[in-house]
Amino acid sequence: MSDKTPDISNVVKASQLPEKYVLPTLAELIEGNSQMMGRMEALNAILSAPPPAAWIKEHPFIPGWKYLPIDKVEYLLARIYKEYDILILREGALFNSVYVTVRVKYLCPATGCMRETDGIGGCQLQTKKGTSPADLININNGAVAMALPIAKSLAVKDATDMLGNIFGANLNRRDVAPFKPDTDLIDKMKNDKYSKAID
């Protein structure tokens, strides 16, 4: 290891900084990024919309519990994000059930960056009718093969819930703050004279 002291002569000393640092306003921050901010706000407006009523199902064993079937979730991922991947992070057994954790990676259409969200899902193993699920000898043949894909689907739905209402985020919540998009920001993006050059 060298005992030479590094040259720090070019580092700005604290005494050279302005006495009072003024934070930029929100308008100043947005000004340079009006296109991206407008696109994000337009995307947020789509994600905050409720899913079509015809898509919403009620759980067969939990009265009043609403959900979106996995085919609708996958359709929305493909339609909104165009590019996405579902990675299984781990799976395992929990009591008489199996669980799966996933990571959903998706291309954000507003920023062009890949983002990700995680989810977990579980499913009870089927057992012989009238027997205790605590006794593993009662598990039906093929129970694991049937339960793991269900757990994976539930994990994907859990992960995508975080994306917004259209993915079923608030289907079972009683107290929900409504989202109102900033239409001025969206209009600014649409009317920006540079919008075509950026597209």
C-alpha positions as CSV (number, residue, x, y, z in Angstrom):
1,M,0.0,0.0,0.0
2,S,1.4,3.4,-1.0
3,D,1.9,6.0,1.7
4,K,1.4,8.8,-0.8
5,T,-1.4,11.2,0.3
6,P,-4.0,11.6,-2.5
7,D,-4.2,15.1,-4.1
8,I,-7.5,16.7,-2.9
9,S,-6.7,20.3,-4.0
10,N,-9.5,20.3,-6.6
11,V,-12.2,19.3,-4.0
12,V,-14.5,22.2,-3.2
13,K,-14.1,23.2,0.4
14,A,-17.2,23.8,2.6
15,S,-16.3,27.4,3.0
16,Q,-16.6,27.9,-0.8
17,L,-20.2,26.7,-1.0
18,P,-23.0,29.3,-1.0
19,E,-24.2,30.3,2.4
20,K,-27.8,29.5,1.6
21,Y,-28.7,26.7,-0.8
22,V,-32.0,27.2,-2.4
23,L,-33.9,24.0,-3.4
24,P,-35.5,24.0,-6.8
25,T,-39.3,24.3,-7.1
26,L,-41.4,21.4,-8.4
27,A,-42.0,23.3,-11.6
28,E,-38.3,23.7,-12.2
29,L,-37.7,20.0,-11.6
30,I,-40.5,19.1,-14.0
31,E,-39.6,21.6,-16.7
32,G,-36.6,19.7,-18.0
33,N,-38.5,16.4,-17.9
34,S,-42.0,17.3,-19.0
35,Q,-42.1,14.5,-21.6
36,M,-41.1,11.8,-19.1
37,M,-43.3,13.2,-16.3
38,G,-46.2,13.5,-18.6
39,R,-45.8,9.9,-19.8
40,M,-45.5,8.7,-16.2
41,E,-48.7,10.5,-15.3
42,A,-50.6,9.1,-18.3
43,L,-49.4,5.6,-17.3
44,N,-50.5,6.2,-13.7
45,A,-53.9,7.2,-15.0
46,I,-54.2,3.9,-16.9
47,L,-52.9,1.9,-13.9
48,S,-55.3,3.6,-11.5
49,A,-58.4,2.7,-13.6
50,P,-60.5,-0.2,-12.3
51,P,-60.4,-3.4,-14.2
52,P,-63.4,-4.2,-16.4
53,A,-66.3,-5.5,-14.2
54,A,-66.7,-8.6,-16.4
55,W,-63.1,-9.7,-15.5
56,I,-63.7,-9.6,-11.8
57,K,-64.5,-13.0,-10.2
58,E,-65.5,-14.0,-6.7
59,H,-63.4,-16.6,-4.9
60,P,-65.3,-20.0,-4.7
61,F,-64.3,-20.7,-1.1
62,I,-64.1,-17.1,0.4
63,P,-67.4,-15.3,0.1
64,G,-67.0,-11.7,-1.0
65,W,-63.3,-12.0,-1.9
66,K,-62.8,-10.6,-5.4
67,Y,-59.9,-11.4,-7.7
68,L,-58.7,-11.1,-11.3
69,P,-57.9,-14.4,-13.1
70,I,-54.3,-14.9,-14.1
71,D,-55.1,-14.8,-17.8
72,K,-56.4,-11.2,-17.4
73,V,-53.2,-10.3,-15.4
74,E,-51.0,-11.7,-18.1
75,Y,-53.0,-10.0,-20.8
76,L,-52.6,-6.6,-19.0
77,L,-48.8,-7.2,-18.6
78,A,-48.4,-7.9,-22.3
79,R,-50.8,-5.1,-23.4
80,I,-49.4,-2.3,-21.1
81,Y,-45.7,-3.3,-20.7
82,K,-45.1,-5.2,-24.0
83,E,-42.0,-6.9,-22.5
84,Y,-42.0,-8.7,-19.2
85,D,-40.5,-11.8,-17.5
86,I,-41.6,-13.8,-14.6
87,L,-38.8,-15.3,-12.5
88,I,-39.3,-17.9,-9.8
89,L,-37.2,-16.9,-6.8
90,R,-37.9,-19.8,-4.6
91,E,-40.5,-22.4,-3.7
92,G,-41.1,-24.5,-0.6
93,A,-43.4,-26.3,1.8
94,L,-45.2,-24.5,4.6
95,F,-47.3,-26.8,6.9
96,N,-49.6,-28.7,4.5
97,S,-49.1,-26.1,1.7
98,V,-46.6,-25.1,-0.9
99,Y,-45.5,-21.5,-1.7
100,V,-43.8,-19.8,-4.5
101,T,-42.1,-16.4,-4.6
102,V,-41.7,-14.6,-7.9
103,R,-40.2,-11.5,-9.4
104,V,-42.0,-9.8,-12.3
105,K,-39.7,-7.7,-14.4
106,Y,-41.3,-5.4,-16.9
107,L,-40.4,-2.6,-19.3
108,C,-41.8,0.7,-18.2
109,P,-43.3,2.4,-21.3
110,A,-42.9,5.8,-19.8
111,T,-39.2,5.7,-19.0
112,G,-37.9,2.8,-21.2
113,C,-36.3,1.3,-18.1
114,M,-36.8,-2.3,-16.8
115,R,-38.5,-2.4,-13.3
116,E,-39.5,-5.2,-11.0
117,T,-41.9,-6.2,-8.3
118,D,-42.0,-9.3,-6.1
119,G,-44.9,-11.4,-4.9
120,I,-45.7,-14.5,-2.9
121,G,-48.5,-17.1,-3.3
122,G,-49.4,-20.3,-1.5
123,C,-51.8,-23.2,-2.0
124,Q,-52.9,-26.0,0.3
125,L,-52.2,-29.5,-0.8
126,Q,-55.2,-31.7,-1.6
127,T,-55.8,-34.5,0.8
128,K,-58.1,-37.6,0.8
129,K,-61.7,-36.7,1.6
130,G,-62.4,-36.7,5.3
131,T,-58.8,-37.0,6.4
132,S,-56.6,-34.6,8.4
133,P,-54.3,-32.4,6.2
134,A,-51.8,-32.5,9.0
135,D,-51.0,-36.1,8.3
136,L,-48.8,-36.1,5.1
137,I,-49.8,-39.7,4.3
138,N,-53.3,-38.3,3.3
139,I,-51.9,-36.1,0.5
140,N,-53.4,-37.1,-2.9
141,N,-51.3,-38.2,-5.8
142,G,-50.5,-35.2,-8.0
143,A,-51.3,-32.7,-5.2
144,V,-48.0,-30.9,-5.5
145,A,-48.1,-30.8,-9.3
146,M,-51.5,-29.2,-9.0
147,A,-50.7,-26.8,-6.1
148,L,-47.4,-25.3,-7.3
149,P,-48.8,-23.7,-10.5
150,I,-51.7,-22.3,-8.5
151,A,-49.2,-20.9,-6.0
152,K,-47.1,-19.4,-8.8
153,S,-50.3,-17.7,-10.3
154,L,-51.2,-16.3,-6.9
155,A,-47.6,-15.0,-6.5
156,V,-47.7,-13.2,-9.9
157,K,-51.1,-11.6,-9.0
158,D,-49.6,-10.6,-5.6
159,A,-46.7,-8.9,-7.4
160,T,-48.8,-7.2,-10.0
161,D,-51.2,-5.9,-7.4
162,M,-48.5,-3.3,-6.6
163,L,-48.8,-1.9,-10.1
164,G,-52.2,-0.4,-9.7
165,N,-56.0,-0.8,-9.6
166,I,-56.3,-2.2,-13.1
167,F,-54.4,-5.3,-11.9
168,G,-56.9,-5.7,-9.0
169,A,-54.9,-3.8,-6.3
170,N,-58.0,-2.4,-4.5
171,L,-60.6,-5.0,-5.2
172,N,-60.9,-6.0,-1.5
173,R,-60.1,-2.7,0.2
174,R,-62.9,-0.7,1.8
175,D,-61.1,2.7,2.2
176,V,-59.3,3.7,-1.0
177,A,-57.9,7.2,-1.8
178,P,-59.0,8.0,-5.3
179,F,-56.3,8.9,-7.8
180,K,-56.8,12.0,-9.9
181,P,-54.2,12.4,-12.7
182,D,-52.5,15.7,-13.2
183,T,-54.2,16.5,-16.6
184,D,-52.1,19.7,-16.9
185,L,-48.9,17.6,-16.9
186,I,-50.4,15.2,-19.5
187,D,-51.6,18.1,-21.7
188,K,-48.1,19.7,-21.5
189,M,-46.6,16.5,-22.7
190,K,-49.0,16.3,-25.6
191,N,-48.6,19.9,-26.6
192,D,-44.8,20.0,-26.1
193,K,-43.2,21.1,-29.4
194,Y,-40.4,18.6,-28.8
195,S,-42.7,15.7,-28.3
196,K,-42.4,14.4,-31.8
197,A,-38.6,14.7,-31.8
198,I,-38.5,12.6,-28.6
199,D,-40.8,9.9,-29.9
